[in-house]
Amino acid sequence: MAGVTVKMEEETEARRSARNQKLRRSDRIQKLMEQKVKAEAASKVKSEAGGSSTKKKSQSKPAKAIAKSEPAKSKKAGLKSKVKRGMGGTGTVHGVLGVVDPASGLNGKIYSWTDSLGTAALLDVMAVLVDPSKNMDKYYVIQLVTLGDDESDSMSDGDDEEDEKEDVEYAVFQRWGRTGTSGQSLTLKFDDLEAAFKCFEDKFKDKVGLTWDTRANSAVSGKYRFVLQDFTKKQLMSMGEGNVGQWQYWVDDNVDGKRTDWYDYDSMGNLLTEQLYLESQTNSWLFQRVVQSGAWQYLVDLQQMTQTNVVHPAHTTRRIRRVPPESEE
């Protein structure tokens, strides 16, 4: 028993040492990022005053992804918010408004922070490349997700294993494809927040053509366009029935022997159309979508409330409507 006790104490000391090293490294990263933000702010003030400044590019080590294929597990899956400092602002792990893409299989929370200019944003991106004249409609999802928990419970229950501070991992999840399909996906994992955020920023700039800080600027030709999301409604939608509108299409041509009436979309089609509708409500330019449905493609016009089969020789157009959910009544 004495030998086992010594061994356990050695393992505990080793974990504490590793944790302390990680905390010291995080403190160094924080200080470097704060210095960078202060320097950029000073440069901006000087420039606006008519002065000139030379901006030096900071050098950082390449992002190193931790390749893991299994879904991440977290002991603490509650909707707590954890606050971090770094990257020029106050960071928060959102478990309330953030909705991790179900296709990711990740058990975590969307990361968010308020930058030095006071702008708060969830690191949850939907970008689209839409051109109805070419029957083109593609999407790209990018999310920065915090896996695990970075703070131990404030109240000790006497269990040494549970009281140990849990290691934190960060995942950058990406999913892309034609609208209406599940597409392809890629998950990159990191043990360092700065590296994960750099990966997120780099991918965003590659697809959208803008930096994360300039995402509100005009769209770049030939690139995906950043979509504003209503995260409150997105969260409600993820909660299921009672929060999702019912979409229906009108039949008056006896197709498949159906009598003249309104007919419900199937469950998958209904969820997708509700998502496109919510996106159109916060992005006035995004009212025409080309949706892949099996072998067919439909031009869905959310202003005229019509759907047109653009593949079928008859180019059949039908009226559509949305029956509001209980939460809107």
Secondary structure, 3 states (H helix, E strand, C coil): CHHHHHHHHHHHHHHHHHHHHHHHHHHHHHHHHHHHHHHHHHHHHHHHCCCCCCCCCCCCCCCCCECCCCCCCCCCCCCCCEEEEECCEEEEEECCCCCCCHHHCCCEEEEEEEECCCCEEECEEEEEEEEHHHCEEEEEEEEEEEECCCCCCCCCCCCHHHHCCCCCEEEEEEEEEECCCCCEEEEEEECCHHHHHHHHHHHHHHHHCCCHHHCCCCCCCCCCEECCCCHHHHHHHHCCCCCCCEEEEEECCCHHHCCCEEEECCHHHHHHHHHHHHHHHHCCCCCEEEEEECCEEEEEECCCCEEEECCCCCCCEEEEEEECCHHHC
